[in-house]
Amino acid sequence: MSVRPILIIPDSKLRLVSAPVAKPARELASLIDDMFETMYDAPGIGLAAIQIGVPERVITVDLAREGEDKQPLALINPQVLWTSEERSVYEEGCLSIPDFYEEVERPAKVRVRFTDRGGAECEIEADGLLATCIQHEIDHLEGKLFIDHISKLKRDRVMKKFAKQARREA
């Protein structure tokens, strides 16, 4: 397992639509291990493979707080089957947009089908923070960022700030 660099906006790879997974089991297991290691190191509660430069439909999630037992969840080729009409608002952040947080409204509940790490087809219905996190990470697989859900003015400010920072670091 190794910690991989996380892509930061305005890296254009973050806007790629990820392809369905077609890796051999050993390679996929290694990718998932690296994703968890990277996510925990950051620290974060979710990570999409594209955030470490791998444009494949894999996300990792773990909502366990510091001091709690880890509850790692890997979703391969996740697919949203249903979202509730009821909405909820959470303050979101993103490892690819460090130190920026904003309230985002999303469906309060979601049902998702995915393949688990062992190759089994699974379905879960999630609500609360888990529903928000899963939707946030699936957005990454579609080339969307949480800032796409906020006002254009705020989004433009954030993009300008990170573009300026990237030029300074180049």
N, C-alpha and C positions, 0 to 999 in steps of 0.2 A: 504494500500500500504506500501511496505517496501523495503528498499535497501538491496539487497542480495550481498554476496561476489562474486567477479568475479574470475574465475579460471585463473591462470597464467601458461604459459609454464614453465616447461615441464610436467604439469599435463596431464596424459594419457587420461583423459576423453575428452580433446579437440580434440582427434583423432577419437572419436566415430562417426559413421554415425547415424544421428538422425532419429527416427521413425515418421511416419505420426501421426498427432494429433488425439487422440481419447478421449479427456477429455470432461466431461460435461461442458456446457457453463459457469457455475459459476466458476469452477476451472480454466478454460481457461482465463476468464476475470481477475481473480486474478493474474495469471501468467503474463499476458500482462501488467497489472498495475505495478507489481513489476519490470518487465523488463524496462518499461519507467522510473520509479523512479530510478532504478539502472543506466541506461544509462545517464540520466540527471545529476545525482549526480557525475558521474565519472570524468569529463563530456565526452560524446561521441556522435556520430551521428548515430550509429547503434549498435545493439546487437542481438546475436543469443541466443536462450534459453540454448543451450549447454554451453555457457560461464558462466552461473550461475548454471551449473550442471544438467540441465533438458534436456535429449536427445530427444527432440521433435522438429518437424519442424515448429518453430515459430521464426520470426525475427521482430524487431522493428527498425524503421528508423525515424529520424527527422533532416533535414538539416538546420532548422532555426538557424540563428546566434543569439548571445547574444543581447537582446533588441528587437528582432523580435517576433511576435506571433508564438507560437509553432505550428508545422504542423505534429503531430504524425501519423505515418503510420504503422499499424501492418499487416504483411503478414503471413497467416497460410497456411501451406503446399505449399509454393511457388514452382513453376515449370517454368524453363526457356523454352520458346517456340521457341525463335529465338534470334540470336546474329548477329550483323552486321559484315561484313568483315572489315570495317574501324576500326582502333584501336585508343586508346587514352592512355596516360600515366598520372597517378596521383601519387603523393607522398602519400602512405598509412601508416596508423598506426593502432594499434589494442589495445583494452582495455586489452586483454590477453597477450600482449607483450608490457608492458609499456615503454614509452620513446624511442622506436625504430621506425624509419620511413625510408621508402625506396620507390623508384619509381617502380611502377608495371604497366605493359602494359596489357590491357584487351580490349575486344570489346567496341567500343564507344557507341553502342546502344544495348538495350536488351528489349525483350518483355517477360513479366512474367504473368502467370496465378496464382491466389491465392484465398483463401477465406479470406474475411475481418472479422473484429471483430464482425460484426452483422450476420455473416453466409452467406453473399452473395458471389457468385462467381464473381471474377473481373479479368480484364486484364489491364495491363498498359504497355506502351512503354516508356522507360526512356532513357535519354542520359546524358552526362556530369557526374557530381558528383553523382547524384542519381543512374545512371546506375552502376557506380563503386561501390558505397556503397551496392546496392542490390546484386551485384555479390560477393562482399567480404563476406557478411553475408550468402548468400546461400552456399558459399564454406564451411563455418563453419558447416553447416548442413550435409555436405559430409565428415567431418573430415579433411578438408584442412585449412591451414592457409595462410595468404598472403605471408609469407616467403617461401612458396612452389613455388612461382612464381619468386623468385630471384635466383642468382647463388648459387651453392652448397657451395662454400667457405664462402659467407656472411651468408647463413643459418646456417652452422656449427658453425660459430663464435657466432651467436646469441644464438643458443641452448646451447652451452658450457657456455656462460656467465650466462644464466638463470638457468642452472643445478647447477652451482657453487653457485649461490645466493640461490637457494632452499635448498642446503645442509647446507649452513650457517644458514638458518632460521629454519631448522628442529631440 
